[in-house]
Amino acid sequence: MNVQAGDVIPEWVMESVSAERMKTMAAILRDPNPVHWDRRAVAQRGLGERVINQGPLGVSYMVNMLHAWAGEKDRKS
């Protein structure tokens, strides 16, 4: 795919990520911050009612969206 400046990336919808999955990812990433799985910890900080995703996990969702749009490029070693 030849990507040009100004190309529009189509909408990509992902299912909600459960607090339990985020807790598992926090353990894998060694991120002890309870905002990733404890809604009360998020609310106490005035950040709403939902748990907050980890940065590396959010980046992986963006990569999945880009792969769905542009496809994976074959890499030759």
Phi and psi in radians as a Rosetta constraint file:
Dihedral C 1 N 2 CA 2 C 2 CIRCULARHARMONIC -1.684 0.35
Dihedral N 2 CA 2 C 2 N 3 CIRCULARHARMONIC 1.869 0.35
Dihedral C 2 N 3 CA 3 C 3 CIRCULARHARMONIC -1.621 0.35
Dihedral N 3 CA 3 C 3 N 4 CIRCULARHARMONIC 2.307 0.35
Dihedral C 3 N 4 CA 4 C 4 CIRCULARHARMONIC -2.061 0.35
Dihedral N 4 CA 4 C 4 N 5 CIRCULARHARMONIC 2.642 0.35
Dihedral C 4 N 5 CA 5 C 5 CIRCULARHARMONIC -0.994 0.35
Dihedral N 5 CA 5 C 5 N 6 CIRCULARHARMONIC 2.331 0.35
Dihedral C 5 N 6 CA 6 C 6 CIRCULARHARMONIC 1.660 0.35
Dihedral N 6 CA 6 C 6 N 7 CIRCULARHARMONIC -0.174 0.35
Dihedral C 6 N 7 CA 7 C 7 CIRCULARHARMONIC -1.032 0.35
Dihedral N 7 CA 7 C 7 N 8 CIRCULARHARMONIC 2.492 0.35
Dihedral C 7 N 8 CA 8 C 8 CIRCULARHARMONIC -1.687 0.35
Dihedral N 8 CA 8 C 8 N 9 CIRCULARHARMONIC 2.230 0.35
Dihedral C 8 N 9 CA 9 C 9 CIRCULARHARMONIC -1.528 0.35
Dihedral N 9 CA 9 C 9 N 10 CIRCULARHARMONIC 2.199 0.35
Dihedral C 9 N 10 CA 10 C 10 CIRCULARHARMONIC -1.171 0.35
Dihedral N 10 CA 10 C 10 N 11 CIRCULARHARMONIC 2.752 0.35
Dihedral C 10 N 11 CA 11 C 11 CIRCULARHARMONIC -1.014 0.35
Dihedral N 11 CA 11 C 11 N 12 CIRCULARHARMONIC 2.433 0.35
Dihedral C 11 N 12 CA 12 C 12 CIRCULARHARMONIC -2.264 0.35
Dihedral N 12 CA 12 C 12 N 13 CIRCULARHARMONIC 2.149 0.35
Dihedral C 12 N 13 CA 13 C 13 CIRCULARHARMONIC -1.890 0.35
Dihedral N 13 CA 13 C 13 N 14 CIRCULARHARMONIC 2.344 0.35
Dihedral C 13 N 14 CA 14 C 14 CIRCULARHARMONIC -2.155 0.35
Dihedral N 14 CA 14 C 14 N 15 CIRCULARHARMONIC 2.536 0.35
Dihedral C 14 N 15 CA 15 C 15 CIRCULARHARMONIC -1.129 0.35
Dihedral N 15 CA 15 C 15 N 16 CIRCULARHARMONIC 2.711 0.35
Dihedral C 15 N 16 CA 16 C 16 CIRCULARHARMONIC -1.055 0.35
Dihedral N 16 CA 16 C 16 N 17 CIRCULARHARMONIC 2.573 0.35
Dihedral C 16 N 17 CA 17 C 17 CIRCULARHARMONIC -1.698 0.35
Dihedral N 17 CA 17 C 17 N 18 CIRCULARHARMONIC 2.202 0.35
Dihedral C 17 N 18 CA 18 C 18 CIRCULARHARMONIC -1.274 0.35
Dihedral N 18 CA 18 C 18 N 19 CIRCULARHARMONIC 2.696 0.35
Dihedral C 18 N 19 CA 19 C 19 CIRCULARHARMONIC -1.055 0.35
Dihedral N 19 CA 19 C 19 N 20 CIRCULARHARMONIC -0.610 0.35
Dihedral C 19 N 20 CA 20 C 20 CIRCULARHARMONIC -1.123 0.35
Dihedral N 20 CA 20 C 20 N 21 CIRCULARHARMONIC -0.722 0.35
Dihedral C 20 N 21 CA 21 C 21 CIRCULARHARMONIC -1.151 0.35
Dihedral N 21 CA 21 C 21 N 22 CIRCULARHARMONIC -0.705 0.35
Dihedral C 21 N 22 CA 22 C 22 CIRCULARHARMONIC -1.122 0.35
Dihedral N 22 CA 22 C 22 N 23 CIRCULARHARMONIC -0.621 0.35
Dihedral C 22 N 23 CA 23 C 23 CIRCULARHARMONIC -1.126 0.35
Dihedral N 23 CA 23 C 23 N 24 CIRCULARHARMONIC -0.714 0.35
Dihedral C 23 N 24 CA 24 C 24 CIRCULARHARMONIC -1.095 0.35
Dihedral N 24 CA 24 C 24 N 25 CIRCULARHARMONIC -0.803 0.35
Dihedral C 24 N 25 CA 25 C 25 CIRCULARHARMONIC -1.133 0.35
Dihedral N 25 CA 25 C 25 N 26 CIRCULARHARMONIC -0.640 0.35
Dihedral C 25 N 26 CA 26 C 26 CIRCULARHARMONIC -1.079 0.35
Dihedral N 26 CA 26 C 26 N 27 CIRCULARHARMONIC -0.678 0.35
Dihedral C 26 N 27 CA 27 C 27 CIRCULARHARMONIC -1.157 0.35
Dihedral N 27 CA 27 C 27 N 28 CIRCULARHARMONIC -0.773 0.35
Dihedral C 27 N 28 CA 28 C 28 CIRCULARHARMONIC -1.081 0.35
Dihedral N 28 CA 28 C 28 N 29 CIRCULARHARMONIC -0.723 0.35
Dihedral C 28 N 29 CA 29 C 29 CIRCULARHARMONIC -1.457 0.35
Dihedral N 29 CA 29 C 29 N 30 CIRCULARHARMONIC -0.028 0.35
Dihedral C 29 N 30 CA 30 C 30 CIRCULARHARMONIC 0.988 0.35
Dihedral N 30 CA 30 C 30 N 31 CIRCULARHARMONIC 0.782 0.35
Dihedral C 30 N 31 CA 31 C 31 CIRCULARHARMONIC -1.921 0.35
Dihedral N 31 CA 31 C 31 N 32 CIRCULARHARMONIC 1.781 0.35
Dihedral C 31 N 32 CA 32 C 32 CIRCULARHARMONIC -1.420 0.35
Dihedral N 32 CA 32 C 32 N 33 CIRCULARHARMONIC 0.039 0.35
Dihedral C 32 N 33 CA 33 C 33 CIRCULARHARMONIC -1.166 0.35
Dihedral N 33 CA 33 C 33 N 34 CIRCULARHARMONIC 2.082 0.35
Dihedral C 33 N 34 CA 34 C 34 CIRCULARHARMONIC -1.186 0.35
Dihedral N 34 CA 34 C 34 N 35 CIRCULARHARMONIC -0.177 0.35
Dihedral C 34 N 35 CA 35 C 35 CIRCULARHARMONIC -1.133 0.35
Dihedral N 35 CA 35 C 35 N 36 CIRCULARHARMONIC -0.215 0.35
Dihedral C 35 N 36 CA 36 C 36 CIRCULARHARMONIC -1.472 0.35
Dihedral N 36 CA 36 C 36 N 37 CIRCULARHARMONIC -0.231 0.35
Dihedral C 36 N 37 CA 37 C 37 CIRCULARHARMONIC -2.518 0.35
Dihedral N 37 CA 37 C 37 N 38 CIRCULARHARMONIC -0.190 0.35
Dihedral C 37 N 38 CA 38 C 38 CIRCULARHARMONIC -1.988 0.35
Dihedral N 38 CA 38 C 38 N 39 CIRCULARHARMONIC 1.852 0.35
Dihedral C 38 N 39 CA 39 C 39 CIRCULARHARMONIC -1.046 0.35
Dihedral N 39 CA 39 C 39 N 40 CIRCULARHARMONIC -0.582 0.35
Dihedral C 39 N 40 CA 40 C 40 CIRCULARHARMONIC -1.143 0.35
Dihedral N 40 CA 40 C 40 N 41 CIRCULARHARMONIC -0.675 0.35
Dihedral C 40 N 41 CA 41 C 41 CIRCULARHARMONIC -1.112 0.35
Dihedral N 41 CA 41 C 41 N 42 CIRCULARHARMONIC -0.637 0.35
Dihedral C 41 N 42 CA 42 C 42 CIRCULARHARMONIC -1.185 0.35
Dihedral N 42 CA 42 C 42 N 43 CIRCULARHARMONIC -0.832 0.35
Dihedral C 42 N 43 CA 43 C 43 CIRCULARHARMONIC -1.081 0.35
Dihedral N 43 CA 43 C 43 N 44 CIRCULARHARMONIC -0.679 0.35
Dihedral C 43 N 44 CA 44 C 44 CIRCULARHARMONIC -1.085 0.35
Dihedral N 44 CA 44 C 44 N 45 CIRCULARHARMONIC -0.456 0.35
Dihedral C 44 N 45 CA 45 C 45 CIRCULARHARMONIC -1.581 0.35
Dihedral N 45 CA 45 C 45 N 46 CIRCULARHARMONIC 0.034 0.35
Dihedral C 45 N 46 CA 46 C 46 CIRCULARHARMONIC 1.261 0.35
Dihedral N 46 CA 46 C 46 N 47 CIRCULARHARMONIC 0.483 0.35
Dihedral C 46 N 47 CA 47 C 47 CIRCULARHARMONIC -1.850 0.35
Dihedral N 47 CA 47 C 47 N 48 CIRCULARHARMONIC 0.290 0.35
Dihedral C 47 N 48 CA 48 C 48 CIRCULARHARMONIC 1.802 0.35
Dihedral N 48 CA 48 C 48 N 49 CIRCULARHARMONIC -2.810 0.35
Dihedral C 48 N 49 CA 49 C 49 CIRCULARHARMONIC -1.914 0.35
Dihedral N 49 CA 49 C 49 N 50 CIRCULARHARMONIC -0.075 0.35
Dihedral C 49 N 50 CA 50 C 50 CIRCULARHARMONIC -1.881 0.35
Dihedral N 50 CA 50 C 50 N 51 CIRCULARHARMONIC 2.642 0.35
Dihedral C 50 N 51 CA 51 C 51 CIRCULARHARMONIC -1.228 0.35
Dihedral N 51 CA 51 C 51 N 52 CIRCULARHARMONIC 2.773 0.35
Dihedral C 51 N 52 CA 52 C 52 CIRCULARHARMONIC -1.913 0.35
Dihedral N 52 CA 52 C 52 N 53 CIRCULARHARMONIC 2.244 0.35
Dihedral C 52 N 53 CA 53 C 53 CIRCULARHARMONIC -1.237 0.35
Dihedral N 53 CA 53 C 53 N 54 CIRCULARHARMONIC 2.658 0.35
Dihedral C 53 N 54 CA 54 C 54 CIRCULARHARMONIC -1.306 0.35
Dihedral N 54 CA 54 C 54 N 55 CIRCULARHARMONIC 2.555 0.35
Dihedral C 54 N 55 CA 55 C 55 CIRCULARHARMONIC -0.964 0.35
Dihedral N 55 CA 55 C 55 N 56 CIRCULARHARMONIC -0.902 0.35
Dihedral C 55 N 56 CA 56 C 56 CIRCULARHARMONIC -1.050 0.35
Dihedral N 56 CA 56 C 56 N 57 CIRCULARHARMONIC -0.591 0.35
Dihedral C 56 N 57 CA 57 C 57 CIRCULARHARMONIC -1.216 0.35
Dihedral N 57 CA 57 C 57 N 58 CIRCULARHARMONIC -0.685 0.35
Dihedral C 57 N 58 CA 58 C 58 CIRCULARHARMONIC -1.090 0.35
Dihedral N 58 CA 58 C 58 N 59 CIRCULARHARMONIC -0.690 0.35
Dihedral C 58 N 59 CA 59 C 59 CIRCULARHARMONIC -1.092 0.35
Dihedral N 59 CA 59 C 59 N 60 CIRCULARHARMONIC -0.687 0.35
Dihedral C 59 N 60 CA 60 C 60 CIRCULARHARMONIC -1.119 0.35
Dihedral N 60 CA 60 C 60 N 61 CIRCULARHARMONIC -0.586 0.35
Dihedral C 60 N 61 CA 61 C 61 CIRCULARHARMONIC -1.172 0.35
Dihedral N 61 CA 61 C 61 N 62 CIRCULARHARMONIC -0.685 0.35
Dihedral C 61 N 62 CA 62 C 62 CIRCULARHARMONIC -1.140 0.35
Dihedral N 62 CA 62 C 62 N 63 CIRCULARHARMONIC -0.677 0.35
Dihedral C 62 N 63 CA 63 C 63 CIRCULARHARMONIC -1.107 0.35
Dihedral N 63 CA 63 C 63 N 64 CIRCULARHARMONIC -0.731 0.35
Dihedral C 63 N 64 CA 64 C 64 CIRCULARHARMONIC -1.063 0.35
Dihedral N 64 CA 64 C 64 N 65 CIRCULARHARMONIC -0.710 0.35
Dihedral C 64 N 65 CA 65 C 65 CIRCULARHARMONIC -1.099 0.35
Dihedral N 65 CA 65 C 65 N 66 CIRCULARHARMONIC -0.765 0.35
Dihedral C 65 N 66 CA 66 C 66 CIRCULARHARMONIC -1.164 0.35
Dihedral N 66 CA 66 C 66 N 67 CIRCULARHARMONIC -0.671 0.35
Dihedral C 66 N 67 CA 67 C 67 CIRCULARHARMONIC -1.114 0.35
Dihedral N 67 CA 67 C 67 N 68 CIRCULARHARMONIC -0.689 0.35
Dihedral C 67 N 68 CA 68 C 68 CIRCULARHARMONIC -1.120 0.35
Dihedral N 68 CA 68 C 68 N 69 CIRCULARHARMONIC -0.571 0.35
Dihedral C 68 N 69 CA 69 C 69 CIRCULARHARMONIC -1.439 0.35
Dihedral N 69 CA 69 C 69 N 70 CIRCULARHARMONIC -0.917 0.35
Dihedral C 69 N 70 CA 70 C 70 CIRCULARHARMONIC -1.781 0.35
Dihedral N 70 CA 70 C 70 N 71 CIRCULARHARMONIC -0.221 0.35
Dihedral C 70 N 71 CA 71 C 71 CIRCULARHARMONIC 1.443 0.35
Dihedral N 71 CA 71 C 71 N 72 CIRCULARHARMONIC 2.851 0.35
Dihedral C 71 N 72 CA 72 C 72 CIRCULARHARMONIC -1.540 0.35
Dihedral N 72 CA 72 C 72 N 73 CIRCULARHARMONIC 2.373 0.35
Dihedral C 72 N 73 CA 73 C 73 CIRCULARHARMONIC -1.487 0.35
Dihedral N 73 CA 73 C 73 N 74 CIRCULARHARMONIC 2.357 0.35
Dihedral C 73 N 74 CA 74 C 74 CIRCULARHARMONIC -1.176 0.35
Dihedral N 74 CA 74 C 74 N 75 CIRCULARHARMONIC 2.293 0.35
Dihedral C 74 N 75 CA 75 C 75 CIRCULARHARMONIC -1.863 0.35
Dihedral N 75 CA 75 C 75 N 76 CIRCULARHARMONIC 2.313 0.35
Dihedral C 75 N 76 CA 76 C 76 CIRCULARHARMONIC -1.958 0.35
Dihedral N 76 CA 76 C 76 N 77 CIRCULARHARMONIC 2.260 0.35
